[in-house]
Amino acid sequence: MDHESVPQEITALVGREVYTKNGVLVGEIEDLRLDLEAEEVNGLALHQLNRELFGPETASSRGVIVPYRWVQAVGDVVIVNDIVERIQQAKDSETDDEVAA
């Protein structure tokens, strides 16, 4: 039987690293957010965050929840779209605008 056709338990995701599609580490999966009525995963709870992406906003938090709709691929690692990087770039350009003003 093909390995990809074998159902996997969702807890198998816990501990996997999460990267953007550009190869930037986001964090590690600590837990999953479930919608029990719809019987689906709707978020990934991440810890061990890349502080360069999240900065001081998350310094006092345990982690962040990434919406599952951002997930592009699941394998040995989880790949999410680059929205996290784009959010950080937007923050950086806001800071640059403030400095230039």
RARA-V514791 format. One record per pair of residues at least 4 apart in sequence whose ideal C-beta (glycine too) atoms are under 7 Angstrom apart, sorted by the first residue. I is the first residue (numbers start at 1). J is the second residue. Records with the same first field share a line. If there is no record, write none. Layout:
BEGIN
I = J + J
END
This chain:
BEGIN
1 = 5 + 6
8 = 12
10 = 32 + 41
13 = 29 + 32 + 78
14 = 29 + 30 + 31
15 = 28 + 29
16 = 29 + 77 + 78
17 = 25 + 28 + 77
18 = 26 + 27 + 28 + 29 + 44 + 46 + 66 + 78 + 80
19 = 23 + 24 + 25 + 26 + 77 + 79
20 = 24 + 26 + 80 + 82 + 84 + 85
21 = 72 + 79 + 81 + 82
22 = 82 + 85
24 = 50 + 53 + 85
25 = 50
26 = 46 + 50 + 53 + 80 + 84
27 = 46 + 47 + 48 + 49 + 50 + 63
28 = 46 + 47 + 48
29 = 44 + 46 + 78
30 = 45 + 46 + 47 + 63
31 = 45
32 = 41 + 44 + 45
33 = 42 + 43 + 45 + 65
34 = 41 + 42
35 = 40 + 42
41 = 68
42 = 67 + 68
43 = 65 + 66 + 67 + 68
44 = 65 + 66 + 68
45 = 63 + 65
46 = 63 + 64 + 66
47 = 62 + 63
49 = 54 + 58 + 63 + 64
50 = 54
51 = 55
53 = 84 + 85 + 88
54 = 58 + 64
58 = 64
66 = 70 + 80
70 = 80 + 81 + 83
71 = 78 + 80
72 = 79 + 80 + 81
73 = 79
74 = 78
80 = 84
82 = 86
83 = 87
84 = 88
85 = 89
86 = 90
87 = 91
88 = 92
89 = 93
90 = 94
91 = 95
92 = 96
93 = 97
94 = 98
95 = 99
96 = 100
97 = 101
END
